Amino acid sequence: MSHHCHDEHAHSHSHGGDDHHDHDHSDDIAPALQFSLYQHIHFDQVTALNEADHGAARAVVRKTWAERLRTEPELASDVDEQLLVNVPFTGQVKLHSILLRTSDSDSAPKTMRVIINRDDVDFGVAEETSGTQEFELSRTGEVQELAVRRARFNAVRRLTLFFPDNFGDGEEDVTRISYLGFKGEWMQLGRAPTNILYEAAANPGDHKIKGTSVNQMGSGIGGRGPGAPSHCWRLLALRPSPATATTTPTTTAAAAAAVTTRNPLLLPTTQTRTVKTGWSTLPARAKPHRFNQITSGLPAPTAGPAAALKRKERTTPMRAGVLAVKKGMTVFMGRTGARIACTVLQLDRVQTVLNKTRDRHGYWAVQVGMGERHASNVGAPLLGYYEAKGIAPKAELAEFRVRDESGLLPVGVQLMPDWFHVGQRVDVRGNSRGKGFAGGMKRHGFSGQEASHGNSKNHRTIGSAGPSQGSGSRVLPGKKMPGRMGGERVTVQNLPVLIADNELGILVVKGCVAGPKGSVIQVQDACKKDPPPQTWIDKAKKTLEERFPDAEAHLQAARERHLELKAARREKRIEEMMAEGRGGNTLYLFVHFLNPLVAAAAGSSSTKSTTSASPAPVIARNGSPSSNKSITTPSSVSKLHSVVSNMPRGEGRELVNLMTPPARVPLTRKVMSMRPCSWFISPEIQGICCAK
């Protein structure tokens, strides 16, 4: 062809000697082009409808694999966002995949419909037909490899690619494509004339293989030796003839090496038989698995975990969210006098508990906890989980996915209401109120049956529940019927933040939020709106670092202390550590509350035997051990508190402040009884909050 590219075709050089071989030829043919159909495209007949520049489609298809990342030339639509590209081939091909590169902007095509072997397709026909296969494309600047259903693309002579829309959703009128390639296998036209020779009685002597004692039928009839199967032909070809054996006394190994060197066809080959050509040999396959190879140099697959994260990148928030308690609803008065319904959410000791990474868990996420749960209501495994992180047991846990590792936060830091800025949009998730069993009219808004005209006692029924023909006399799955109403996960999107008050620990958002008062709510940056400005994100992270400068050191110390206590519990050395003063004011210290040493120091009058089968664990929280049923008097609890607090300073005493949870900010009655007119909104966000 006239358009020759160095990486599209193999080439050969002649060198005078080994000393002049100054470059390597191992990468002359790129692995990604092993099944490229670039040589079999009829470039002069490539056309496109609604292209802005005449011949742009032909120029884009002419791009080689080495030119795939170049932005010019580029195919762009003219009148609207639709494009129709026709690509004919010089013969019949088996299509494997389509290589496409667009961009990460709104001008990238969103859908591609493929139609084969039709030369009369225009926009009307393309919109009416469903096509051979349809693809949902990704908005990315990388090359996408779209694997086709090979059973439908076995005999392709012409491809029509229809791009009906782009990611602009009507706001972007131009669709842009910068690279278009195809992979598959070329073959001759299936209807080409073929000459077939039929023999009434085949003579094996007419099919001898020269230089061997067998014929092409695999038998010794007509040859000079015994028959042998076809896979032994190469070895038989290495045997010297009787005349050669008498004149040239050589070994079999030497003969094999000499013949192999002289005749390259004696290398390992694959035998195939066709009607037209008979028996023929093909080069051995380089790799048994030619598709989806790890190091084949192909573009990244568009299906799989990595591709799923890439597709969800724009709809995944960059930052973690918070947990809050719904306190109720009130009204917010703007400076123009507009009354805005809003919901008050309280943040109760919200801390980060765990970071999930792509390498270990398959995605990035931050686990956040809220509130506090009494130790007696927490199981031993979960107590150890919190102990290793130096955090008090949380009443609620939730996981917030983030876009990448930049959204991860240090473990143990507290998220305050100023994590969100006034005016930004957030998504609020909660469980709706459960309304019990409800009928079709209340649950789905059905209009009901006739009030009269023969209708009796069926005024609020749903009527017929299923068809009698077509799909069969059955109730189709998903039919709207009476049932349990409410109690579902509801997400209210794009609510503006009106107030973020750290002193009161409240977050006020515009609008209503699903769930009753006291329910747990999840708040995170809106996924359908632009994320907060990068300056604000950096400022919020810097504020966290200033508030908790030693978060990583505290986490490491808690882990080391957890391993020490874990070994002590396994070896039953907790009492010894308490006696030596090395127990410290750790967050979770499993001891026998009825231990004679501790019980005597506390002055307990109800001391039981220490050999009980399952002693109840007692947990020292912030230096104040929790009460047990065995000691109910306040004086005994205070004595035990003084014993633990006055222990000599040891290895664990440095963790006193480490394990202290953040102070709880109560939501006072004054906030809920505040008159609506005393809350005002800043002028810069007045238009956001007053929008209807």
TABEL-V386657 format. One line per field, one symbol per residue. ss: DSSP state (@ for helix, = for strand, . for the rest). phi: phi as a letter, one per 40 degrees, with the letter a starting at -180 (. if undefined). A space follows every 10 residues. Layout:
ss=???
phi=???
This chain:
ss=.......... .......@@@ .......... @@@..=.@@@ =.@@@.===. =....@@@@@ @@..@@@... ....===... ..======== ========== =.......=. ======.... ..@@@@@@.. ..====.... ..=====..@ @@...===== ===..=.... .....==.== =======... .......... ...@@@@=.. ....=..... .........@ @@@@@@@... .@@@@@@... .@@@@@@@@@ @@.@@@..== ====...=== ===....... .......... ....@@@@@@ @......... .========= ===.....== ======.... ======.@@@ @...====== ....@@@..@ @@@@@@@... .....===== =...@@@... ...=..@@@. ....====== =....===.@ @@@@...... .......... .......... .......... ..===...== ========== =....===== .........= =====..... ...@@@@@@@ @@@@@@@... @@@@@@@@@@ @@@@@@@@@@ @..@@@@@@@ .......... ==...@@@@@ @@........ ......==.= =..==..=.. =..@@@@@@@ @@@@@..... ..@@@..... ........@@ @@...@@@.. ..@@@@@@@. ..
phi=.ccbbcccbc abbbbcaccc ccacbcbcbc ccbcbcbdcb ccccbcbabg ccbcgccccc cccccccccc cbcbcbcbcb ccbbbbbcbc acbbcbabcb bbacbccccc bbbbbbfbbb cbcccccccc gcabbccbca ccccbbcccc ccbcbbbabb bbbcabccfg cbcbbbbbaa bbbibcacdc cccbcbbbbc acbdccbccc gbbbbccgbc cgbbaccacc cccccccccc cdcccccbcb cccccccccc ccbccccdbb cbbbccbgca bbdcccbcbc bfccbcgccc ccbhcccccc ccccbbccbc bbbabcciba bbccccgccb cabcbbcbfc bcbabbbccc bgababcbbb gabcccbbcc ccccccccbg bcdccbbabb cbcaccccbc cgcbccdccb bchccbbbba ccccbgcbcc cccbgccgcc cafgcbgbcb ccgcbacbbg chcacccgcc bcicbggbcb bbbgccccab bcccgbbbbc gbbchccgcc bbbadcccbc cddccccccc cccccccbcb cccccccccc cccccccccc cfbccccccc gccgcccbbc bcccddcccc ccgccbcbcc cccbcccbbc bfgbcccbcc bbcccccccc cccccccccb cccccccccc ccccbccccc cccccdccbb bcccbccccc cc
